[in-house]
Amino acid sequence: MIEVSAGIVFDREGRILICQRGEGRHNAHLWEFPGGKLEPGESPEECLVRELQEELSLPVTVRGVRCTGEAQGILFHFIDADTGALPVPTEHEDVKFVRPRELLAYPFCPADTLVAWQLAFARVRHAFWDFDGTLLDSYPAMVRSFVAAAADFGIAVTPARALSLMKENLRYCCDIIGGAHGVSSDALIAAFRRHEQDELKLGLPPIAGIPETLKTLHDAGVQHYVATHRDLQCRELLEKAGLAQYFSGYVTQEDGLPRKPAPDMLLHLVRKHGLNPAECVMIGDRPLDTEAGINAGVLSVLLDMEDRFPEGKCSVRVRNAGELVSLIK
């Protein structure tokens, strides 16, 4: 197997060197961490020192191997190093030193992408979680409740239609369906809440992978918080699901704050618990959650399990809860 060394090279200001691959090369115009192929008998560290000198005239001091990974049949060794010099590019289209969080703004080669994301999220120690559809799988119960509520007014709604509209938000769903049939949104919401209470008495199951993810991150020192438009019943539902012990705080309907994507709920958590926004991330299953994170100046992860929001604004998009563990270490 071909082996490659790739340097995570820090300058004196803590910025990281990234290089853009040139025209005509594989993965042209994408960004990468610089390095090259190991020669026979060469260690990954020796390879990195040689390659950076040859390609960039850049002397480095190696710290050690950060991680290894296989991609496209190649074994990559990602190696931390320091430099006090400036690179002189001869093969790359562009080179830059950037702050870790700025790595998210650049499209990286497939082999480098996860490492870039991990570097950007390296400081995260506080996770803000949306509730519905992110922590607990509440949408099936919500869909059944809305279909039943609509039927109370003689309105037939398919479950797929109800889910699509409620993924925007409940008020939007009631505005659209109620408006088309001359029923007020408030009346439809009230009927929905009555039916939903019957559903909630049974409890709600966790989203697949969430219990393991919460525990793993909690054990690694990450503190969890809930930021939801629901009332404090969410805590009871988390207790029934066996997850409440992982959460250090809540902001709910009772706090009377503007709804997401306004940043107020997240900023409230920051102030109340004395958090550093640079160490926080907002995780949710809808763009309004991640936009709230962006508006609050924190990182954001869109848990888009069904590819429902391909254009949703976020720092990173993941397909399942397990990916969060590899992202936030």
Buried (B, 14 or more C-beta within 10 A) or exposed (E): EEBBBBBBBBBEEEBBBBBBBEEEEEBEEBBBBBBBEBEEEBBBBBBBBBBBEEBBEBEBEBEEBBBEBEBEEEBBBBBBBBBEEEBEBEEBBEBBBBEBBBBBEBEBBEBBBBBBBBBBBEBBBBBBBBBBBBBBBBBEBBBBBBBBBBEBBEBEBEEEBBBBBBBBBBBEBBBBBBEEEEBEBEBBBEBBEEBBEEBBEEBBBBBEBBBEBBBBBBEEEBBBBBBBBBEBBBBEBBEBBEBBEBBEBBBBBEBEBEEBBBBBBBBBBBEEEEBEBEBBBBBBBBBBBBBBBBBBEBBBBBBBBEEBBEEBBBBBBBEBBBBBBEBBE
